[in-house]
Amino acid sequence: MASSRDDFIIAIRSAFLNKSTKQKFSLLTLFFFSIFIIVLSNLNFKAISLTKSIINEIVYRSSFIVSIPENFIKSTYLNLNEYTSFYKEYKITKEELDQLKSENISTSIIKSENEELKSLIDNYSFTSKKILAKVIVDHESPFLRSIIINKGSKEKIKIGTNIYDRSYLVGRVIEVNYTNSRVLLLTDLNSNIPVSITPGNVQAIVVGSGDKKGEIKYIKNDLINKIDNKGIAYTSGTGSIFKSGIPVGSVDLKNDNEKILINFYSDFTQLKYVFAEINELTPTPVEIEENDQTQVSSNTEQIKLDLISDELQILEDSNTKFLEENKELNTLTNELNKQIEMLKLENESQKSIIQKHSLDQKELEFLRLNLIYSSKCQSKKLFSTGFKVGTPEYKECIMRKGKISD
Amino acid sequence: MIKFEKKNLFYKIYAWLPILVLFISVFNEFDFNYLNIDYFSFNFPFILIFYFALKAYQRFDYLLVFLAGLFNDTVVGLPLGLSSLSYILICIFATYLRNITISPNLIKDWFYFLFIISLINSINFSVLFLFFSYELDITLFIVNNFFTFLFYIIFSIFFKRYLKSLND
């Protein structure tokens, strides 16, 4: 028993410590050295990140050179495939081009409108330019999906820079070196993309499945029915990880495992060249003017105060003026009221005169009729048919032109 | 059978072939570890390192294996040092097996290899998941482990032929 334990210990010691003539380091040294590197690479010291960056630069370039024969074979195979389906593709492309040309016009209009609106909202506008980058390493690991591009901090690429294949989103930069960067593809398990799905404008998050497709997660259950097959998913811009409105893929509901999947527009295995979008905050002309003012005039505040006090003085002056005017108007109103009163009185007297005049007219009419019909209305001694002179009945009879009422 | 004059340049290159293949496989975009087939992947460097650390350790420089691990981490995007650790662990276990084995047996080696790669993949998964917060699919690790185990036998036939040609 003791001898077997001794054998075990000897074997272990031999495995760890013994080194043959070819070996410069024992396995134990290399084992500890690996752990040391893992710990160091996890620390964010400047010297470490610089060393890491240098290693990356060398390894990526070497990897690119080593991959040249394989890439040549791959590209030759793809070229041959392309030539066989050349004419068919040409026709389809031509049709697509015509359609895209027409769409391009409306897109440029929308773009300019969007720019204007953005500048109105926050006085800043994003000027973005897309730079072409070559995929130098596309080392597809079963666990991690990333590519290396030949543009780095030298070309103002930052962590988080959006990467496109034509106008489709393919990923974002997660590691930047001086002349190259690593891009985490949308298919990676660690990739989360906030998207809007049309029609219905459903908000969701697409998570990379490690496969060719993405999976829609984090969506409200009642909104699932709103999603159509072949619906379009584009970035919503939530969280400012990706710019909004970039096409990501189309919805695929027809799958066996009842998951909502996204067919990415871009084929991540065929990426040769990609576009990196460099965003820069550009102040609008208004903002520039304001900035100039702050730089040039240190007395701006004083000038502003002077202007405000002048304005106040003007307001006070106008106020007193208005008060005087108000007084004048009051007196004028009183006078006018008096005039109205006088006119009223005059009116009353005129009315009474008119009334009197109408009475006189009635009297005249009575006298005229009396001359004609008095014989008919006067009472006679023999036949008492008329009325006594001066009575209202007599007057009434005269006014009725001598007709005696029953 | 290929025969070389010793000290010939071609012989030297031929003798260094395992290391060259290891470096090409970690640098090259074409990776046996990922053949773009659903649920199919195997780790070629694991097979190669285990076999040569076990059978032809005199021609296998551990420092170069360590460097190959560093390059693999850089190219794949894993935390620096993790693949080196895996490769060195394989070398350690292979050396241990060599020390305790009197009469080598391919089947025993094969199952011992399964144990080692399972252990190393578990360590890798745990380190990535717990310390570096990577989102990983354990199924892919299991599949990778299984196919690496299966392919060991096939590659060991080729490697055996290679060693034989080298020794002749």
Interface residues (C-beta under 8 A of the other chain):
Chain A: D7 F8 I10 A11 I12 S14 A15 F16 N18 K19 S20 T21 K22 Q23 K24 F25 L27 L30 F31 F33 S34 I35 F36 I37 I38 L40 S41 N42 K52 I55 N56 V59 Y60 S62 S63 V66 S67 E70 N71 V137 D138 H139 E140 S141 P142 F143 L144 S146 I148 E175 R182 L189 N190 G210 D211 T269
Chain B: F23 I24 F27 N28 E29 F30 D31 N33 Y34 N36 D38 S41 Y57 Q58 R59 F60 D61 Y62 L63 F66 G69 L70 F71 T74 V75 V76 G77 L78 P79 L80 G81 L82 S84 L85 I88 L89 C91 I92 F93 T95 Y96 N99 I100 V127 L128 F131 F132 Y134 E135 L136 D137 L140 F141 V143 N144
